[in-house]
């Protein structure tokens, strides 16, 4: 095969960036070599609209086996009765919920984006906010955690058709049972979006919404370390409606090569090594939080129970956009992020989000993680012109850590 030199150059540069950078974006991770290889398998050639045994194309006997394998491994991993592995992404897994179980204009109650929610939970620039009547609940202003009594009051007033829990920037444990009580009292469906914490849930390091929520959606590429894609776990009563919400309502042919890679990722996640890995994600997150607090940085809600934390940078006189740019310049990759009750617009923000899945995949030890934690503090507090020494220190640490 003749190489495409322009494409090879892009891959080489990205390989160097990923090797030399300390990646702390909470929604990013490194897929295993097996997951990457199977994502590029020959199954990419096959059209397979429909579901196993009920396809609209001939020649699906092998991809039927692949999809059933992914489903069965996913059901074992999450201890559930029904799983759909066809969503192309977490947002599409969510879209299928709304389109199959709601009517356009129905009320959805979700956490506001600037308090840790997600675009697909009802923001006005997203399809969800344009097609449905979105109402928000908010974090407690003093504790910066979910106030369940306040949530109950809002739900009673709004009377939504569906309540969403599960977030993209919330560092505390979610009480799914309390959400279920509120949903039941207000006659609402409960949807849990566990895209960020799916790996922790699978390893029983975070309470599971399976069997509690009516619908559970997730991505497969964050703490699960799988390929980029989505899944959904649905109660028996709603499974037929949901499956038709994926196909034929919002998607055509499933991406069979990715579904095969999901099966590989689920098998990896069933191993003891993966549970140890997930345990290390949380311990690394708590270690970083301690370092940041000792270094004078404020953590939203005062700490973390999972894989991420939000840093409020207002006390050191730097905004999120500036912090992201400075850290990127030294090879430390984070993302700017709104904090609860943020006075700055979303393209600037007052904070950054820091997560540990990717850095934990690199098998970093406590000493090196502590060093990088200190370097993050130094970078945020040091004038930009004096950052070259920090960049070399970060690169030296990362170059000795293995890439999967």
N, C-alpha and C positions, 0 to 999 in steps of 0.2 A: 504494500500500500504506500502510495506516494504521500509524504507528509505535507500538511498545509502549514507552511512555515509561520504565517501570520497568527494562526490559531495556536501553534506550539509556543510561540513567544508569549502569548497571553497566559497560557497555562503555566509556563515556567515562571513568569513574574508573580502570578498568584500563588504558586507553590512556595516561592521565597517569602512572600508576604505572610502567608499562613505559618510558615516555619519560624520566622524571626519575630513575629508579633505575639504579644500577650493578649489574647482575645478574651474580653470580659463582657461581650454582648450576651445578655441572658437568653436570647432566643437563638443563638448560634451554637453549633457543636461540630465535632469532627465525626463523620460517619466512618465505620470500620472499612477496611479494604474490601472485605467480602460484600458489604452493602453497596459500596461504590461499583464494584465489578458487576454485580447482578443488576444494578440499575441500568447498566449499559448492555444488557443481554439481548439476545435475538428476539425475545418476546416483544420488543419495541415494534416489530413488524406486524403484529397481529391486531386486527380490529375485532372487538368482542362485545358489541353492544348487548345489553341484557345482563343476566346473572347466570351462574353455573347451571347447566342443564336447560337453560331457557334463553339461548342466544338468538340473535337475529342474523348471524353469519354462520356459515359452515366452517369446519376446520378448527373448532374451539376445544377439542378434547383435551389438549395439553394445558391450555391456559385455564380451563375449568379446574384442573387438578391444582394449578398454582394458586388460584384464588381461594379454593377451599382450604388449601394448606395455610394461607395467610389468615383466613377466618378462624380456623380451628386453633392455630397458635395464639392468635389474638384473644380468643375466648378463654383459653387456658391462662394467659398472662393476666387478664383483668377479671377473671372469674365471673364471666357473664354468659348469657344465653344467646344473645344475638348481636352480631357485629357486622357493620358495612365497611369494607376496606376500599371502596371505590372513590371516595372524595379526593379530588385533585389537591385540595388544600384545606386548612382549617376553616378559612372563610367560606369555602363552598360547602363544607360539612354543616356550618351554621346556616347558610342560605337555604339548604334543603330542609332544615328544621322549620324555618319561617314559612317557606313556600308550601310545604306539605301539611303543616299542622295549623296554620293561621290563615286568615283572610287579609288581603291588603287593607291597611288602615287599622288593624287590630293593635291593641296596646301591648307594648313590651316594656318591662321594668328592668333596668340594668344599671350597673355602676358607671358613673360618668367617666368618659375617657381620661380627663385630666386628674381623676382620682385613682386610676389604675385599670380602667376598663379597656375594651378593644374597639377598634373602628367598626368591626362587623357586629358589634352589640348595639348599634343604633346611632352612630355619629352622623350628623347631617350631610357630610360629604360622601357618605357611603350608601350603597344600595339599601341597607337596612334602615337608615334614617330617612330615606326618600320614599320608601314604600310603606312604612309602618309608623304608628303613633308612639313615639319614644318618650318614656318618662325615666328619670334617673333617681337613684339614691346616692348618698355621698358618705364619705368617711366622717367619723366624729372629729370635730375640729381640734379637740384637745388631745385625744389619744391617737388619732390618725389610723384607726382600725375600724372595722365594720361595727356599726351600732345596730344590733339586731332589733332593739325596741323601736328605734327610729325607722328602720326598714319596715317593720310591721305596720307602723302608722302610715307610711307612704303607700304600702301595698293595699291597705284597707281603703285608703282614699282613692287610689288610681284604679283598683280592680283590674289588673292586667290579665291578659290571656296567658302570658308566659313571664316567668321571672328568670333572669340569668345570673348565675354565679360562676366564678372562675375568671381569672384576670391576667393581664400582661405585665402589671407592675405593682403587685401586692405581695409583701414579704411575710405575711402572717398566715397561720393555719386557718383554713376555711371550715366552718362548722356546717356541713351539709345537712345535718339533721335539723338544725334550727331553720335553715332555708326551707326544708321540706314542710315543717310545721306551718310556716308562714304561707307557703304556696297552697297547702291543703286548706287552711283557714280562709283564704281568699279565692279558692276554687281556680287556681292558676296551675298551669304546667310548670315544671321546674327543669331548666336546662343548665347543666354544668359544663363549662368549657375548660377542660384541664390541659390545654395545649402546653402550658409551661411546666406543669407539675406531673405530667403523665408518668414519667419514669419513676418519680418518687412514690406516686400512688401505686404503681405496679409492684414496687418493692415493699409496700406497706410502711413507708416512711412518712406518709401523709394519709389522713383518712380518705377513704374512697367514696365517691358519690354513686358507684355502681350499686343498683338495687335501692337507691334512695331517690336520685333524680330520675325523671321520666326519660330524659335524653342526656347522654354524655358525648361531647365532641372533643376532638383533639387533633393536633398535628402529630407527626411521627418523627420529626427531625430535631426536637429540642432536647429535653432530658432523656428522651427515648433513644437518641443517637441513630435513628433510622434515616431513610431517604426523605426528601421533601415531599410531603403529602398529608392527607388527612384520614381520619377514621371516625366512626360514630358507633356508640353502644346505645341500643334502643330497647325500651320495654316491649314485651311480647305484644301488648295491645296496640302499640303504635308502629311496630316494625314494618308491616306491609305498606302503610302510608308513607313512612320515611323512605323506604327503599324506592318507591315510585317517585319520591321527591328528588332523589339523586338521578335515577334514570327511569323514565325519559324526561323528567321535568327540567332539570338544570344542566345535565351533562349528557354527552353522547357516549362514545367509546371510552371505557376505562383505560388507564395507562398500565398495561399488563406488566411491563418490565419493572415499573415502580412497585406494583402490588407484589411481585416476586421478591423484591428487595425488602418490602415490609415484612414478609414471612421470615426472611433471614434476620432482620432486626428483632422481631418478636422472640425468635429462638435465642438470640444473644441475651435479650433482656430476661429470659427465664433462668439464666445461669447464676450461680453464687457469685461469680466475679462481678456481674452487673450490680448485684445488691451491694457488694463492698464498694464498688464505684459510686453508687448513688449515696451511700452513707458518707463517703468522702466529699461529695459535692456539698452536702449540708455542713460538715465540719469545716471545710474550707471557707464557706460563706460566713460562718460564725467567726472564724479566725480573722477574716478581712474586716468584718464589722467591728471587732474589738480593736484592731489596729487603727481603723479610721476614727473611732471614737476617742482613742487615746491621743490621736494626732490632731484633735480639735475639729473634726468634721461631724456634722449633724446627720444622723440617719433617721429618715422618716419612720415613725412609729417606735423609734428607739432600738431597733434591732431587726433580726430576721429569723424565721423558722424554716426557710426553704433555700432555694438556690440563688436568690437575688436580694438586692437592697437598693433603695433610692437614697442618694445623697443630696441634701439640701445645702447648696453652696453659698447662700446669701451671706452667711457670717464671714466668709473669706473674700467677699467682694468680687466674685466671678460668676458669670452666668453659664448655663448648660452648654450653649453653643461654643463659647470660648473654651470651656473645659474639654469638650470633645475634641476640638481642633488641637489644643495643646497636647493632650494625651496621645492623639493619633501621630503627632509629629515625633514622639519618642517611641512609637511602636506599641503603645498600650491602647487597645481598641474598646471603647465604650460608646454608648449613645446618649445624647441629650434627652432629657425626659421631664415632662411636667411633674411637679409635686402637688399634693393636695392644696387647693386654694392658691394656686400659683398666680402671682401678679403679672408674670410675663407671658407673652404670646407663645403658642406651641412651636413656632420655628426658632425660638430662642430658649425659653424655659429657664427655670431657676435651679434645675437639678440634672443629675446624670443617673442612669441605671447601671448597676454593676452586677454581673452574674458569674457563677463559677463552673457551669457544665463543661465548657471547652477547655479551660485551664486544667480542670481535673482530669479530663481525657488525656492530657499530655503528661499525667502522672507527676505533677509538680509536688515537691516535698514542702513541709511546713516552713523550713528555713528560707527557701527561695520564694515561696508565696509571701512570707512576711517581708522579705526584701522588696518585692514588687509592690506590696501594699504601701510601704514607706516611700517608694519611688513615685507612686500615684500622688501621695500627699505633697511630696517635694515639687512635683511638676505643677500641681495646682497652685502652689504658693510661690513659685519661682518665675521671674521674668523670662519671657520666651527666648531671649537671646542667650540665656545661660543653660540651655537644656541639652546640649550635645553630649555631655558626659552621662546624663541619665539614659539617653538612647542607647549608648554602647553597653551600659550595664544590663538593660533589658534584653538586648540582642544576645549577649553572652549567656544569660540564663536560658533563654528560649532555644538557642541552637543546641544545647546539650539535652533537651527533652525530646523524646521520640514522637514522631508523627504516626498516627495509626495507619 
